[in-house]
Amino acid sequence: MIDTVVIGAGMTGIACARVLTGAGRAVRVLDKGRGIGGRMATRRVRLDGAEAEFDHGAQYISAASPEFTAMLAGLTGAAAVWHDGADRPHHVGLPGMSGLPRAMADGLDVRQGVEVTALSPCPDGWRITTGAEDMRAARVVLTIPAPQIPALIGADHPLAEPLDAVTLDPCLTLMAAFPESSPKPFISRVQPDHTLSWIAQDSTKPGRARHVTTWVAQAGRDWSMQNVDAPHDDIAARLLPHLCAEIGADPVDALYSAAHRWRFAHVATALHLPFLSNDPGDLYLGGDWCLGPRVEAAWQSGTAIARDILERRDVG
């Protein structure tokens, strides 16, 4: 019997597990992916005999609260400020965005490549079914995208109904690399109504490889929704000319191009609560979809869940 199983190793899940583990609780984090951090993701490829990185999910972190700012400052060597000309500091992970959640997860019991296929209540908590084994936990914290939760807890579960108010939009991302001598007209560009709503010269971030020029371009909401089910190769082939038109490069000069599909990328309508939980306090739901489309919101949700668990235990 495990005290708490957290499903999802994104920012919410890691933040929750970090607080609980620090308080001496036995916590296990399960994630179906190969990497820690969810959308704080970095893809690494070999180009010209050396490694290059692409932050193909969250591009940076803005810290608003003193508590979150202090947490970032405490991750020595895992985060730095990206001087992209923004009005307020944009923090990025080192050597890629995924480096920050990996540092936060240091010392945690994280099991990757484990997909949870079913949750069922039992007399002393929950039975968690995965492709490899079943396990039992006194408490389960679900930090996966809201639309995926009813499949695990049941569409008729009381906590499923509030999730109907939450909406998440997809985002299709292009990663492209060019020779170091290629055009570099800007560090980043935001244009919400353009096919590419965000373009960033990823190689300008601290700690990134500089032997090539890397770009990350994220398609706008409408284009992403219209093409969300297209093959990855088609997405890359269609977005690359748009990127080249914006940066003044020739598509034939691209050393690398690939696409990634984020089906639940942006919180369009948030729950406006830090989390959901049942009355016994043995099932919690959380994520950025609770508070808004920011990494800090995901962290706040996970931290709030952990504190509620600890407060309930202390009261008991």
Secondary structure, 3 states (H helix, E strand, C coil): CEEEEEECCEHHHHHHHHHHHHCCCCEEEEECCCCCECCCCCEEEEECCEEEEECCCCCCECCCCHHHHHHHHCCCCCEEEECCCCCCCEEEECCCCCHHHHHHCCCCCEEECCCEEEEEEECCEEEEEECCCEEEEEEEEECCCHHHCHHHHCCCCCCCHHHHHCEEEEEEEEEEEEECCCCCCCCEEECCCCCEEEEEEHHHCCCCCCCEEEEEEEECHHHHHHCCCCCHHHHHHHHHHHHHHHHCCCHHHCCEEEEEEEEEEEEEECCCCCCEECCCCCEEECCHHHCCCCHHHHHHHHHHHHHHHHHHHHHC
